[in-house]
């Protein structure tokens, strides 16, 4: 049987009295405590932000260019060769 992760870390959140009341009311309508209500609504948004920031979306033209460079990479420049030598010495 899998055990649920224990929530030991805390997040402090400042809100106006009106904001807190609104969140409390919404949580009550969903029959959740405030923590569960906030986590249920914030975590999917946070996951989406992280996924979008970690993904690179290329145009069709750029995708083709990347594939061409992978299939036939250009010869290394003098600066790249020098950098590789410095790295090898380190």
PEGI-V821686 format. One record per backbone hydrogen bond with DSSP energy under -0.5 kcal/mol. NH is the residue of the N-H (numbers start at 1). CO is the residue of the C=O. E is the energy in kcal/mol with one decimal. If there is no record, write none. Layout:
nh=NH co=CO e=E
nh=NH co=CO e=E
This chain:
nh=8 co=6 e=-1.0
nh=20 co=16 e=-2.6
nh=21 co=17 e=-2.4
nh=22 co=18 e=-2.4
nh=23 co=19 e=-2.6
nh=24 co=20 e=-2.8
nh=25 co=21 e=-2.6
nh=26 co=22 e=-2.7
nh=27 co=23 e=-2.7
nh=28 co=24 e=-2.3
nh=29 co=25 e=-2.2
nh=30 co=26 e=-1.5
nh=31 co=28 e=-1.2
nh=32 co=27 e=-2.8
nh=37 co=33 e=-2.5
nh=38 co=34 e=-2.8
nh=39 co=35 e=-2.8
nh=40 co=36 e=-2.6
nh=41 co=37 e=-1.5
nh=42 co=38 e=-2.7
nh=43 co=39 e=-2.1
nh=45 co=41 e=-0.5
nh=46 co=42 e=-2.7
nh=47 co=43 e=-2.7
nh=48 co=44 e=-2.0
nh=49 co=45 e=-2.2
nh=50 co=46 e=-2.3
nh=51 co=47 e=-2.8
nh=52 co=48 e=-2.5
nh=53 co=49 e=-2.0
nh=54 co=50 e=-1.5
nh=55 co=51 e=-0.7
nh=55 co=52 e=-0.5
nh=57 co=55 e=-0.5
nh=58 co=56 e=-0.6
nh=63 co=59 e=-2.6
nh=64 co=60 e=-2.3
nh=65 co=61 e=-2.0
nh=66 co=62 e=-2.4
nh=67 co=63 e=-2.2
nh=68 co=64 e=-2.4
nh=69 co=65 e=-2.5
nh=70 co=66 e=-2.1
nh=71 co=67 e=-2.3
nh=72 co=68 e=-2.7
nh=81 co=77 e=-2.3
nh=82 co=78 e=-2.5
nh=83 co=79 e=-2.2
nh=84 co=80 e=-2.4
nh=85 co=81 e=-2.2
nh=86 co=82 e=-2.3
nh=87 co=83 e=-2.3
nh=88 co=84 e=-2.2
nh=89 co=85 e=-1.7
nh=90 co=86 e=-1.1
